[in-house]
Amino acid sequence: MKPVVSAFNAWTCTVLSVFAMIILSALAGLYRSGHEEFTTGNPDENKSISNTIFTAVIVYAAFFVFCGLQGLLHARESRRGAIAL
């Protein structure tokens, strides 16, 4: 199997996805807990905002898996050759 993206792009995407998941999870947790700096008065609105942010975390987790596998394909290709299917 051949990688779709370059090695640099794969590892950059992997690292950025990790940081995005950490930061967005913290923000979603603050919204969900009703932290005073983030609340606007309507508790139902904060839960929907939190759910939307957690959806973005799931998208970044998918990017993390895809880009991480692409990076591992590059590492394998440079050591032992491409995977033949």
C-alpha positions as CSV (number, residue, x, y, z in Angstrom):
1,M,0.0,0.0,0.0
2,K,1.3,3.4,-0.9
3,P,0.9,6.5,1.4
4,V,-1.4,9.2,0.1
5,V,0.3,12.2,1.7
6,S,4.0,13.0,2.3
7,A,5.8,11.9,5.4
8,F,6.1,15.5,6.6
9,N,2.4,16.3,6.1
10,A,1.4,13.0,7.8
11,W,3.5,13.7,11.0
12,T,2.5,17.4,11.1
13,C,-1.1,16.4,10.9
14,T,-0.7,13.8,13.6
15,V,0.9,16.3,16.0
16,L,-1.5,19.1,15.3
17,S,-4.4,16.7,15.8
18,V,-3.2,15.7,19.2
19,F,-2.9,19.3,20.3
20,A,-6.3,20.1,18.8
21,M,-7.9,17.2,20.7
22,I,-6.4,18.3,24.0
23,I,-7.4,22.0,23.6
24,L,-10.9,21.3,22.3
25,S,-11.6,18.7,25.0
26,A,-10.6,21.2,27.7
27,L,-12.9,23.9,26.1
28,A,-15.8,21.5,25.8
29,G,-15.3,20.4,29.4
30,L,-15.4,24.0,30.5
31,Y,-18.6,24.7,28.6
32,R,-20.2,21.5,29.9
33,S,-19.4,22.3,33.5
34,G,-20.8,25.8,33.1
35,H,-17.6,27.7,33.9
36,E,-18.5,31.3,34.6
37,E,-16.1,32.7,31.9
38,F,-17.9,30.7,29.2
39,T,-21.6,30.8,30.2
40,T,-24.0,33.3,28.7
41,G,-26.9,32.5,30.9
42,N,-28.7,29.6,29.1
43,P,-27.5,26.2,30.4
44,D,-29.0,24.3,27.5
45,E,-27.0,26.4,25.0
46,N,-23.8,25.5,26.8
47,K,-24.5,21.8,26.5
48,S,-25.2,22.1,22.7
49,I,-21.9,24.1,22.3
50,S,-20.1,21.4,24.3
51,N,-21.6,18.7,22.1
52,T,-20.5,20.5,19.0
53,I,-17.0,20.9,20.3
54,F,-16.8,17.2,21.2
55,T,-17.9,16.4,17.6
56,A,-14.9,18.4,16.4
57,V,-12.7,16.3,18.8
58,I,-14.0,13.1,17.1
59,V,-13.2,14.6,13.6
60,Y,-9.6,15.4,14.9
61,A,-9.4,11.8,16.3
62,A,-10.2,10.5,12.8
63,F,-7.5,12.8,11.3
64,F,-5.1,11.5,14.0
65,V,-5.7,7.9,13.0
66,F,-5.5,8.5,9.3
67,C,-2.4,10.7,9.4
68,G,-0.7,8.5,12.0
69,L,-1.2,5.4,9.7
70,Q,0.2,7.4,6.8
71,G,3.3,8.3,8.8
72,L,3.7,4.6,9.8
73,L,3.4,3.6,6.1
74,H,6.2,6.0,5.3
75,A,8.3,4.6,8.1
76,R,7.7,1.0,7.0
77,E,8.4,1.9,3.3
78,S,11.7,3.4,4.2
79,R,12.8,0.4,6.3
80,R,11.4,-2.7,4.5
81,G,9.7,-1.6,1.4
82,A,6.1,-1.1,0.5
83,I,3.3,-3.4,1.6
84,A,2.1,-5.5,-1.3
85,L,-1.6,-6.5,-1.4
